[in-house]
Amino acid sequence: MDISFIDGRLENIYSKVLKGSRLSKEDGICIYKTHDLIGLGQIANHVRQSLHGNKAFYIYNQHLNYT
């Protein structure tokens, strides 16, 4: 999957994700501060697809209010 990033710092994070390495605290701060939401979403989608394929999961919660 070829991804281009607006924020160049995400390239380092993406290479760690591809290798299966753990992300550091500094990587987490970079993810939190980045404005490149498209690039970040593409990284997240890559991780999701590698873990679960093309499956979708749904949770149905039912809360009863007695008041």
C-alpha positions in Angstrom: 0.0 0.0 0.0 1.6 3.2 -1.1 0.7 6.2 1.1 1.8 9.8 0.7 1.8 12.0 3.8 1.5 15.7 4.2 3.2 15.4 7.6 6.6 13.8 7.0 6.8 12.6 10.6 4.1 10.0 9.8 6.4 8.3 7.4 8.6 7.1 10.3 5.5 5.9 12.2 4.2 4.1 9.1 7.5 2.3 8.6 7.3 1.1 12.3 3.8 -0.1 11.7 4.8 -2.0 8.6 7.6 -3.7 10.6 5.3 -4.5 13.5 7.4 -2.5 15.9 5.9 -0.8 19.0 5.3 2.9 18.8 7.1 5.1 21.3 5.7 7.8 23.5 7.1 10.4 21.1 5.3 8.7 18.2 2.0 8.9 20.2 2.6 12.6 20.7 3.2 13.1 17.0 0.0 11.2 16.2 -1.9 13.4 18.6 -0.5 16.7 17.2 -0.6 15.9 13.5 -3.0 17.8 11.2 -2.6 15.1 8.5 -5.8 13.2 9.4 -6.0 11.6 5.9 -2.6 10.1 6.3 -3.3 9.0 9.9 -6.5 7.4 8.8 -4.7 5.5 6.1 -2.2 4.1 8.6 -5.1 3.1 10.9 -7.0 1.5 8.0 -3.8 -0.5 7.1 -3.6 -1.8 10.7 -7.3 -2.6 10.7 -7.1 -4.5 7.5 -4.0 -6.5 8.5 -5.8 -7.5 11.8 -9.3 -8.2 10.7 -9.4 -8.2 6.9 -12.6 -6.8 5.4 -14.9 -7.9 8.2 -17.1 -5.5 10.1 -18.1 -5.9 13.7 -21.1 -4.4 15.4 -22.1 -4.2 19.1 -25.7 -3.8 20.2 -26.0 -2.4 23.7 -29.4 -2.1 25.3 -29.7 0.1 28.4 -32.9 0.0 30.4 -34.0 3.2 32.1 -36.3 2.5 35.1 -37.1 6.1 35.9 
